[in-house]
Amino acid sequence: MYGVRSDSGAVFCRFVPILKSEAGCPIMKAELFFFTKSVLKEAMSMRLLQEPVTIKNVTLKNRLVMPPMATEKADRGAVTAATLAWYDEKSRGGFIGLVETEHCYVSPEGQASPCQLSISRDSDVEGLSRLVRTVHANGSPLVAQLNHAGSLAKEEVTGLPAYGASAVTNPRRGTRAPVALDAAGLDKIVRDFAAAARRAKEAGFDGVELHSAHGYLLDQFYSPLTNRRGDEYGISPENRVRLHGRVIAAVREAVGDDYLVALRLGAGDYMPGGATAEDGARAAAFFERCGVDMISLSGGMCGYMVPGLDGEGYFSRLSAAVKEKVSVPVLLTGGVVTGAGAEKLLREGKADLIGVGRAILKDSGWARRVMGEER
């Protein structure tokens, strides 16, 4: 890394190998970055945000995470050139400590939208491998988020009935009640998540994240608003995470003990009668005992935004409650738009990692400017 400073800022030049010549010598490309004095000052103050952290066997160069964001660029579930271009643009320069994919459906009946990424077929591995190579080439590890939409699946998309924890409408977007999963259906859910995790590992992902937030299937079991079951999977807080425990165990068996397995929890519903921060802390402790290596916090049936709940890190009450009960790293996402805001949340002990979504979605250069070259 070479740099030249001036009164207005600094220019840095980095040489990155892109391929090898016939003689085996690396062919390099030069990347130039300009930072204003104000950006340099902010980057210098990002001490905790800049700290590396190791989760399982994956080392993150800093504590900035790009959380899952739906791109709707897949073609019948398959990775496309547009998919690769989007992730390449967002991860370029390697300024993001960890990149997470958009939610990938684990089975055809669990598809949430027409152009969602699939990890439900063995044939998906080849395209997903290209996605992994794209992000790895830019210098960031990549985790695949695994999801089943449950009652949020649309029959006009899947051609199949929507399934859920109970035959009640989903308060997030539900217009009709799903079919309540029976014992055979639950067994299939467990197998589908495990098979998807195996494919993720085969594709070269650094880990997987199980999606139990934003009103999707695992969240439908966790939330008392959508789980009205009278069997061992419902009613009590312990029963409402029983399916999660089975999924975690099956995924762990599929990927092995040395592979990163995370879980995104919609800890609070922010609705009368819904899940609370206390429920989330209790569930997170259970997930850690089941073998989860990282807990990511977000909203439940409320989705990823709550009217009247704003400010940087607006789900920090949820993450703080979870941090009191677990020893694994906790990821907080929600409303963070500045490096100073991310650093403040880390210093206050609200989380161990900070997810920045919409700011990076709007501005692909956000991480480069905030993180600078101090890595």
Sequence and secondary structure as in RCSB ss.txt:
>XXXX:A:sequence
MYGVRSDSGAVFCRFVPILKSEAGCPIMKAELFFFTKSVLKEAMSMRLLQEPVTIKNVTLKNRLVMPPMATEKAD
RGAVTAATLAWYDEKSRGGFIGLVETEHCYVSPEGQASPCQLSISRDSDVEGLSRLVRTVHANGSPLVAQLNHAG
SLAKEEVTGLPAYGASAVTNPRRGTRAPVALDAAGLDKIVRDFAAAARRAKEAGFDGVELHSAHGYLLDQFYSPL
TNRRGDEYGISPENRVRLHGRVIAAVREAVGDDYLVALRLGAGDYMPGGATAEDGARAAAFFERCGVDMISLSGG
MCGYMVPGLDGEGYFSRLSAAVKEKVSVPVLLTGGVVTGAGAEKLLREGKADLIGVGRAILKDSGWARRVMGEER
>XXXX:A:secstr
 EEEE SSEEEEEEEEEEEE TTS EEEEEEEEEEEHHHHHHHHH HHHH  EEETTEEESSSEEE        B
TTB  HHHHHHHHHHHTTS  SEEEEEEEESSGGG  STT  B SSTTHHHHHHHHHHHHHHTT  EEEEEE  G
GG  HHHHSS  EESSSS  TTT SS  EE  HHHHHHHHHHHHHHHHHHHHHT SEEEEEE TT HHHHHH TT
T    STTSSSHHHHTHHHHHHHHHHHHHH TTSEEEEEEEEE  STTS  HHHHHHHHHHHHHHT SEEEEEES
TTTT BTTB STTTTHHHHHHHHTT  S EEEESS  SHHHHHHHHHTTS SEEE  HHHHH TTHHHHHHTT  
